[in-house]
Amino acid sequence: MSAQVTSGPGRVLVAVYGVFALAATARAAVQIATRFGEAPLAYLLSAFAAVVYILLTVALARGERRLALAACVVELSGVLIVGTLSLVDSAAFPHATVWSGYGAGYLFVPLVLPILGLFWLRRRAVVTRTGESD
């Protein structure tokens, strides 16, 4: 996929990632600036999630498939790892991150989003390879 996303489900995916990039960046910035000492790990993980969301938004919008795939894998891994750790060892996460509880604070969208992203990128690769229209 070398072309930019200009319509359809890809455009919606870019928009949702853009909203999450803004939300996670704002949340992390406020948390780090005002309460970093309370839960540094959680707040740094929120900042990391924000970076991943920004990267995904840009990669999808520009049609940089490999970068988007890698970022989706990192995002899904983060959600699964942080989600599991936040449930198993809640003391390590006294404050929630974007990925805590598998994204429960965001209606589990952080868990579903990378799955949708990977599915869309895979579908897009098949469509591009076969020459079908999207």
Backbone as a printed PyTorch tensor [residue, N CA C, xyz], in Angstrom:
tensor([[[  0.8560,  -1.1740,   0.0000],
         [  0.0000,   0.0000,   0.0000],
         [  0.8960,   1.2290,   0.0000]],

        [[  0.9860,   1.8970,  -1.1000],
         [  1.8260,   3.0760,  -1.1690],
         [  1.0060,   4.3550,  -1.2990]],

        [[ -0.2510,   4.2240,  -1.5970],
         [ -1.0960,   5.4080,  -1.7500],
         [ -1.6750,   5.8390,  -0.4130]],

        [[ -1.9460,   7.1110,  -0.2910],
         [ -2.5690,   7.6330,   0.9180],
         [ -4.0030,   7.1370,   1.0280]],

        [[ -4.4900,   7.1000,   2.2490],
         [ -5.8750,   6.7130,   2.4860],
         [ -6.7470,   7.9340,   2.2500]],

        [[ -7.6540,   7.8260,   1.2850],
         [ -8.4850,   8.9810,   0.9500],
         [ -9.9710,   8.7280,   1.1070]],

        [[-10.3610,   7.4620,   1.3180],
         [-11.7870,   7.1940,   1.4600],
         [-12.0070,   5.8600,   2.1560]],

        [[-13.2670,   5.6000,   2.4710],
         [-13.6810,   4.3150,   3.0020],
         [-13.2420,   4.0340,   4.4250]],

        [[-13.1850,   2.7330,   4.7610],
         [-12.8560,   2.3160,   6.1210],
         [-11.4730,   2.7870,   6.5770]],

        [[-10.5490,   2.8730,   5.6530],
         [ -9.2120,   3.3520,   6.0060],
         [ -9.2250,   4.7620,   6.5380]],

        [[-10.0470,   5.5880,   5.9470],
         [-10.1490,   6.9750,   6.3990],
         [-10.7450,   7.0420,   7.8130]],

        [[-11.7200,   6.1860,   8.0880],
         [-12.3080,   6.1230,   9.4300],
         [-11.2500,   5.6620,  10.4300]],

        [[-10.4650,   4.6690,  10.0480],
         [ -9.4030,   4.1630,  10.9050],
         [ -8.3950,   5.2640,  11.2260]],

        [[ -8.0120,   6.0290,  10.2270],
         [ -7.0910,   7.1500,  10.4380],
         [ -7.7040,   8.1640,  11.4010]],

        [[ -8.9840,   8.4620,  11.2200],
         [ -9.6570,   9.4340,  12.0940],
         [ -9.7110,   8.9460,  13.5370]],

        [[-10.0330,   7.6900,  13.7350],
         [-10.1070,   7.1460,  15.1010],
         [ -8.7270,   7.1520,  15.7420]],

        [[ -7.7180,   6.7450,  14.9820],
         [ -6.3550,   6.7960,  15.5210],
         [ -5.9490,   8.2390,  15.8240]],

        [[ -6.3560,   9.1720,  15.0080],
         [ -6.0560,  10.5780,  15.2650],
         [ -6.6710,  11.0630,  16.5650]],

        [[ -7.9140,  10.6760,  16.8120],
         [ -8.5810,  11.0460,  18.0690],
         [ -7.8460,  10.4180,  19.2550]],

        [[ -7.4870,   9.1530,  19.1270],
         [ -6.7580,   8.4940,  20.2150],
         [ -5.3770,   9.1060,  20.4050]],

        [[ -4.7290,   9.5180,  19.3330],
         [ -3.4270,  10.1770,  19.4560],
         [ -3.5550,  11.4690,  20.2560]],

        [[ -4.5710,  12.2580,  19.9440],
         [ -4.7860,  13.5030,  20.6870],
         [ -5.1450,  13.2400,  22.1390]],

        [[ -6.0650,  12.3040,  22.3720],
         [ -6.5110,  12.0060,  23.7320],
         [ -5.3730,  11.4570,  24.5920]],

        [[ -4.6240,  10.5080,  24.0570],
         [ -3.5370,   9.9020,  24.8200],
         [ -2.4110,  10.9040,  25.0750]],

        [[ -2.1210,  11.7480,  24.0880],
         [ -1.0830,  12.7650,  24.2620],
         [ -1.4800,  13.7630,  25.3350]],

        [[ -2.7060,  14.2420,  25.2740],
         [ -3.1790,  15.2060,  26.2790],
         [ -3.1890,  14.5790,  27.6650]],

        [[ -3.6980,  13.3660,  27.7670],
         [ -3.7610,  12.6780,  29.0590],
         [ -2.3610,  12.5000,  29.6410]],

        [[ -1.4400,  11.9830,  28.8320],
         [ -0.0800,  11.7530,  29.3110],
         [  0.6170,  13.0530,  29.6950]],

        [[  0.4250,  14.0880,  28.9030],
         [  1.0680,  15.3700,  29.1980],
         [  0.5920,  15.9280,  30.5390]],

        [[ -0.6940,  15.8880,  30.7780],
         [ -1.2470,  16.3810,  32.0480],
         [ -0.7590,  15.5190,  33.2010]],

        [[ -0.8150,  14.1990,  33.0340],
         [ -0.3840,  13.3050,  34.1080],
         [  1.0920,  13.4980,  34.4480]],

        [[  1.9320,  13.5730,  33.4480],
         [  3.3670,  13.7220,  33.6770],
         [  3.6800,  15.0890,  34.2730]],

        [[  2.9980,  16.1190,  33.8010],
         [  3.2640,  17.4740,  34.2870],
         [  2.7510,  17.7150,  35.7090]],

        [[  1.6800,  17.0310,  36.1010],
         [  1.0580,  17.3570,  37.3910],
         [  1.1890,  16.2900,  38.4660]],

        [[  1.3350,  15.0060,  38.0760],
         [  1.3130,  13.9410,  39.0900],
         [  2.3060,  12.8220,  38.7950]],

        [[  3.3830,  13.1210,  38.1530],
         [  4.3170,  12.0910,  37.7220],
         [  4.7860,  11.2050,  38.8760]],

        [[  5.0520,  11.7850,  40.0270],
         [  5.5490,  11.0340,  41.1770],
         [  4.5740,  10.0030,  41.7140]],

        [[  3.2930,  10.1480,  41.4340],
         [  2.2790,   9.2220,  41.9450],
         [  2.3210,   7.8660,  41.2360]],

        [[  2.5760,   7.8560,  39.9530],
         [  2.5660,   6.6050,  39.1740],
         [  3.3880,   6.7710,  37.9030]],

        [[  4.6990,   6.8750,  38.0510],
         [  5.5360,   7.1410,  36.8700],
         [  5.4120,   6.0770,  35.7770]],

        [[  5.3470,   4.8080,  36.1560],
         [  5.2340,   3.7550,  35.1410],
         [  3.9570,   3.9100,  34.3220]],

        [[  2.8480,   4.1030,  34.9850],
         [  1.5680,   4.2510,  34.2870],
         [  1.5890,   5.4640,  33.3570]],

        [[  2.1340,   6.5640,  33.8320],
         [  2.1230,   7.7850,  33.0250],
         [  3.0890,   7.6910,  31.8490]],

        [[  4.2160,   7.0230,  32.0410],
         [  5.1410,   6.8190,  30.9210],
         [  4.5440,   5.8560,  29.8880]],

        [[  3.7980,   4.8640,  30.3540],
         [  3.1150,   3.9700,  29.4240],
         [  2.0440,   4.7100,  28.6300]],

        [[  1.3550,   5.6420,  29.2740],
         [  0.3740,   6.4580,  28.5490],
         [  1.0680,   7.3040,  27.4820]],

        [[  2.2370,   7.8410,  27.8180],
         [  3.0020,   8.6310,  26.8420],
         [  3.4710,   7.7450,  25.6860]],

        [[  3.9080,   6.5260,  26.0050],
         [  4.3170,   5.5870,  24.9630],
         [  3.1420,   5.2530,  24.0540]],

        [[  1.9750,   5.0070,  24.6420],
         [  0.7690,   4.7290,  23.8460],
         [  0.4770,   5.9070,  22.9200]],

        [[  0.6320,   7.1200,  23.4310],
         [  0.3870,   8.3110,  22.6180],
         [  1.3200,   8.3400,  21.4080]],

        [[  2.5810,   8.0230,  21.6160],
         [  3.5510,   7.9960,  20.5180],
         [  3.1560,   6.9400,  19.4840]],

        [[  2.7320,   5.7820,  19.9530],
         [  2.3050,   4.7150,  19.0410],
         [  1.0940,   5.1720,  18.2280]],

        [[  0.1240,   5.8160,  18.8900],
         [ -1.0720,   6.2930,  18.1840],
         [ -0.7230,   7.3740,  17.1540]],

        [[  0.1840,   8.2620,  17.4960],
         [  0.6050,   9.3010,  16.5470],
         [  1.2850,   8.6410,  15.3420]],

        [[  2.1840,   7.7220,  15.6210],
         [  2.8910,   7.0080,  14.5600],
         [  1.9170,   6.2670,  13.6480]],

        [[  0.9500,   5.6000,  14.2410],
         [ -0.0430,   4.8780,  13.4480],
         [ -0.8960,   5.8130,  12.6040]],

        [[ -1.2980,   6.9170,  13.1780],
         [ -2.1060,   7.8820,  12.4290],
         [ -1.3570,   8.3630,  11.1930]],

        [[ -0.1160,   8.7500,  11.3870],
         [  0.6940,   9.2570,  10.2780],
         [  0.9800,   8.1550,   9.2590]],

        [[  1.3550,   6.9670,   9.7440],
         [  1.6750,   5.8610,   8.8280],
         [  0.4690,   5.4700,   7.9900]],

        [[ -0.6940,   5.3660,   8.6130],
         [ -1.9010,   5.0170,   7.8580],
         [ -2.2730,   6.1130,   6.8700]],

        [[ -2.2100,   7.3610,   7.3060],
         [ -2.5860,   8.4780,   6.4420],
         [ -1.6680,   8.5860,   5.2270]],

        [[ -0.3950,   8.2860,   5.4100],
         [  0.5740,   8.3780,   4.3150],
         [  0.6840,   7.0960,   3.5030]],

        [[  0.0070,   6.0500,   3.9510],
         [  0.0710,   4.7910,   3.2280],
         [  1.3540,   4.0190,   3.4460]],

        [[  1.9920,   4.2180,   4.5860],
         [  3.2340,   3.5140,   4.9070],
         [  2.8880,   2.2050,   5.6080]],

        [[  2.5930,   1.2010,   4.7840],
         [  2.0430,  -0.0600,   5.2590],
         [  2.9420,  -0.7820,   6.2630]],

        [[  4.2090,  -0.9150,   5.9650],
         [  5.1190,  -1.6470,   6.8740],
         [  5.1990,  -0.9810,   8.2420]],

        [[  5.3130,   0.3200,   8.2430],
         [  5.3680,   1.0470,   9.5110],
         [  4.0480,   0.8960,  10.2640]],

        [[  2.9420,   0.9750,   9.5500],
         [  1.6260,   0.8070,  10.1810],
         [  1.4710,  -0.5970,  10.7520]],

        [[  1.9180,  -1.6080,  10.0100],
         [  1.8550,  -2.9850,  10.5140],
         [  2.6730,  -3.1440,  11.7840]],

        [[  3.8860,  -2.6380,  11.7670],
         [  4.7530,  -2.7450,  12.9450],
         [  4.1290,  -2.0240,  14.1360]],

        [[  3.5970,  -0.8490,  13.9070],
         [  2.9900,  -0.0830,  14.9960],
         [  1.7340,  -0.7760,  15.5260]],

        [[  0.9530,  -1.3950,  14.6570],
         [ -0.2340,  -2.1460,  15.1030],
         [  0.1740,  -3.3270,  15.9800]],

        [[  1.2400,  -4.0110,  15.5980],
         [  1.7260,  -5.1400,  16.3960],
         [  2.2170,  -4.6520,  17.7610]],

        [[  2.9430,  -3.5360,  17.7720],
         [  3.4060,  -2.9570,  19.0400],
         [  2.2030,  -2.5530,  19.8940]],

        [[  1.2170,  -1.9340,  19.2700],
         [  0.0270,  -1.5110,  20.0080],
         [ -0.7160,  -2.7060,  20.5940]],

        [[ -0.9690,  -3.7190,  19.7900],
         [ -1.6880,  -4.8940,  20.2770],
         [ -0.8990,  -5.5820,  21.3880]],

        [[  0.4000,  -5.6950,  21.2130],
         [  1.2490,  -6.2860,  22.2530],
         [  1.1720,  -5.4720,  23.5360]],

        [[  1.2420,  -4.1620,  23.4070],
         [  1.1530,  -3.2830,  24.5820],
         [ -0.1660,  -3.4360,  25.3090]],

        [[ -1.2490,  -3.4630,  24.5590],
         [ -2.5720,  -3.6070,  25.1670],
         [ -2.6700,  -4.9430,  25.9020]],

        [[ -2.1950,  -6.0030,  25.2740],
         [ -2.2810,  -7.3290,  25.8930],
         [ -1.3730,  -7.4510,  27.1160]],

        [[ -0.1500,  -6.9610,  27.0010],
         [  0.8000,  -7.0530,  28.1140],
         [  0.3820,  -6.1500,  29.2690]],

        [[  0.1560,  -4.8800,  28.9880],
         [ -0.2240,  -3.9340,  30.0450],
         [ -1.5920,  -4.3040,  30.6160]],

        [[ -2.5090,  -4.7120,  29.7410],
         [ -3.8290,  -5.1170,  30.2150],
         [ -3.7520,  -6.2700,  31.1870]],

        [[ -2.9540,  -7.2700,  30.8450],
         [ -2.8010,  -8.4280,  31.7240],
         [ -2.0920,  -8.0490,  33.0200]],

        [[ -0.9850,  -7.3320,  32.9100],
         [ -0.2470,  -6.9290,  34.1090],
         [ -1.0870,  -6.0510,  35.0380]],

        [[ -1.8930,  -5.1800,  34.4610],
         [ -2.7100,  -4.2880,  35.2930],
         [ -3.7900,  -5.0490,  36.0530]],

        [[ -4.1860,  -6.1960,  35.5410],
         [ -5.1640,  -7.0290,  36.2460],
         [ -4.4920,  -7.9670,  37.2410]],

        [[ -3.3280,  -8.5120,  36.8680],
         [ -2.6160,  -9.4640,  37.7230],
         [ -1.9280,  -8.7510,  38.8880]],

        [[ -1.3210,  -7.5970,  38.6290],
         [ -0.5840,  -6.8550,  39.6580],
         [ -1.0630,  -5.4120,  39.6860]],

        [[ -2.2410,  -5.2080,  40.2220],
         [ -2.8260,  -3.8640,  40.2230],
         [ -2.0070,  -2.8710,  41.0430]],

        [[ -1.2130,  -3.3510,  41.9940],
         [ -0.3770,  -2.4530,  42.7890],
         [  0.6930,  -1.7800,  41.9330]],

        [[  1.1150,  -2.4430,  40.8660],
         [  2.1130,  -1.8630,  39.9610],
         [  1.5090,  -0.7540,  39.1090]],

        [[  0.1810,  -0.7200,  39.0290],
         [ -0.5250,   0.2760,  38.2360],
         [ -1.5700,   0.9830,  39.1000]],

        [[ -1.0970,   1.8300,  40.0460],
         [ -2.0480,   2.4960,  40.9280],
         [ -2.9490,   3.4910,  40.1950]],

        [[ -2.5140,   3.9250,  39.0320],
         [ -3.3110,   4.8020,  38.1790],
         [ -3.4000,   4.1560,  36.7980]],

        [[ -4.5260,   4.3360,  36.1530],
         [ -4.7630,   3.6850,  34.8640],
         [ -3.9420,   4.3130,  33.7390]],

        [[ -3.6250,   3.4670,  32.7700],
         [ -3.0420,   3.9150,  31.5130],
         [ -4.1070,   3.7280,  30.4300]],

        [[ -3.8000,   4.1490,  29.2320],
         [ -4.7190,   3.9490,  28.1120],
         [ -4.9650,   2.4540,  27.9100]],

        [[ -3.9520,   1.6390,  28.1690],
         [ -4.0350,   0.2030,  27.9060],
         [ -4.4050,  -0.6230,  29.1270]],

        [[ -4.5700,  -0.0160,  30.3060],
         [ -4.9310,  -0.7760,  31.5110],
         [ -6.2590,  -1.4910,  31.3220]],

        [[ -6.3310,  -2.6960,  31.8720],
         [ -7.5720,  -3.4550,  31.7650],
         [ -8.0090,  -3.6490,  30.3270]],

        [[ -7.0240,  -3.7580,  29.4380],
         [ -7.2830,  -3.9270,  27.9950],
         [ -8.0490,  -2.7420,  27.3930]],

        [[ -7.8390,  -1.5680,  27.9620],
         [ -8.4990,  -0.3760,  27.4430],
         [ -9.9110,  -0.1830,  27.9630]],

        [[-10.2020,  -0.7560,  29.1220],
         [-11.5600,  -0.6690,  29.6870],
         [-12.0150,   0.7760,  29.8710]],

        [[-11.0990,   1.6590,  30.2300],
         [-11.4460,   3.0660,  30.4180],
         [-11.8460,   3.7650,  29.1260]],

        [[-11.5470,   3.1290,  28.0170],
         [-11.8900,   3.6680,  26.6970],
         [-12.8220,   2.7110,  25.9550]],

        [[-13.6480,   1.9980,  26.7260],
         [-14.6450,   1.0640,  26.1780],
         [-14.0110,  -0.0380,  25.3210]],

        [[-12.7940,  -0.4430,  25.6840],
         [-12.0490,  -1.5120,  25.0180],
         [-11.6630,  -1.1900,  23.5750]],

        [[-11.8100,   0.0540,  23.1780],
         [-11.3890,   0.4460,  21.8300],
         [ -9.8880,   0.1980,  21.6280]],

        [[ -9.0270,   0.4520,  22.6370],
         [ -7.6030,   0.1610,  22.4260],
         [ -7.3070,  -1.3160,  22.1470]],

        [[ -8.1660,  -2.2130,  22.5740],
         [ -7.9920,  -3.6320,  22.2780],
         [ -8.4860,  -3.9690,  20.8770]],

        [[ -9.5910,  -3.3950,  20.4820],
         [-10.2080,  -3.7030,  19.1950],
         [ -9.4950,  -2.9880,  18.0390]],

        [[ -9.0310,  -1.7750,  18.2820],
         [ -8.4530,  -0.9510,  17.2210],
         [ -7.2670,  -1.6000,  16.4960]],

        [[ -6.2770,  -2.1500,  17.2000],
         [ -5.1730,  -2.7570,  16.4390],
         [ -5.6010,  -4.0040,  15.6650]],

        [[ -6.5940,  -4.7140,  16.1720],
         [ -7.1030,  -5.8780,  15.4390],
         [ -7.7550,  -5.4150,  14.1370]],

        [[ -8.5610,  -4.3650,  14.2320],
         [ -9.1670,  -3.7930,  13.0220],
         [ -8.1020,  -3.2540,  12.0770]],

        [[ -7.0920,  -2.5960,  12.6520],
         [ -6.0060,  -2.0630,  11.8340],
         [ -5.2590,  -3.1530,  11.0920]],

        [[ -4.9280,  -4.2290,  11.7870],
         [ -4.2360,  -5.3450,  11.1400],
         [ -5.1050,  -5.9940,  10.0720]],

        [[ -6.3860,  -6.1630,  10.3730],
         [ -7.3180,  -6.7310,   9.3940],
         [ -7.4020,  -5.8480,   8.1570]],

        [[ -7.5420,  -4.5330,   8.3650],
         [ -7.6630,  -3.6160,   7.2350],
         [ -6.3730,  -3.5990,   6.4030]],

        [[ -5.2270,  -3.5690,   7.0790],
         [ -3.9550,  -3.5690,   6.3530],
         [ -3.7790,  -4.8630,   5.5630]],

        [[ -4.1720,  -5.9730,   6.1380],
         [ -4.0730,  -7.2580,   5.4340],
         [ -5.0080,  -7.2740,   4.2280]],

        [[ -6.2270,  -6.8340,   4.4260],
         [ -7.2020,  -6.7900,   3.3340],
         [ -6.7200,  -5.8610,   2.2300]],

        [[ -6.1920,  -4.7480,   2.6280],
         [ -5.6880,  -3.7660,   1.6600],
         [ -4.5350,  -4.3390,   0.8400]],

        [[ -3.6750,  -5.1380,   1.4910],
         [ -2.5550,  -5.7560,   0.7810],
         [ -3.0560,  -6.7720,  -0.2430]],

        [[ -4.0700,  -7.5430,   0.1240],
         [ -4.6410,  -8.5320,  -0.7980],
         [ -5.3020,  -7.8260,  -1.9710]],

        [[ -6.0520,  -6.7800,  -1.6930],
         [ -6.7250,  -6.0110,  -2.7550],
         [ -5.7000,  -5.4020,  -3.6910]],

        [[ -4.6410,  -4.8340,  -3.1400],
         [ -3.6020,  -4.2090,  -3.9540],
         [ -2.8970,  -5.2610,  -4.8200]],

        [[ -2.6170,  -6.4100,  -4.2320],
         [ -1.9110,  -7.4760,  -4.9380],
         [ -2.7460,  -8.0590,  -6.0850]],

        [[ -4.0420,  -8.1820,  -5.8850],
         [ -4.9030,  -8.7730,  -6.9130],
         [ -5.4200,  -7.7510,  -7.9110]],

        [[ -5.2530,  -6.4660,  -7.5800],
         [ -5.6920,  -5.4180,  -8.4920],
         [ -7.1720,  -5.1060,  -8.4080]],

        [[ -7.8320,  -5.6590,  -7.4060],
         [ -9.2700,  -5.3610,  -7.2320],
         [ -9.4290,  -3.9270,  -6.7380]],

        [[-10.6230,  -3.3880,  -6.9340],
         [-10.8820,  -2.0600,  -6.3820],
         [-11.3070,  -2.2040,  -4.9390]],

        [[-10.9850,  -1.2100,  -4.1390],
         [-11.2560,  -1.2430,  -2.7030],
         [-12.6750,  -0.9300,  -2.4040]]])
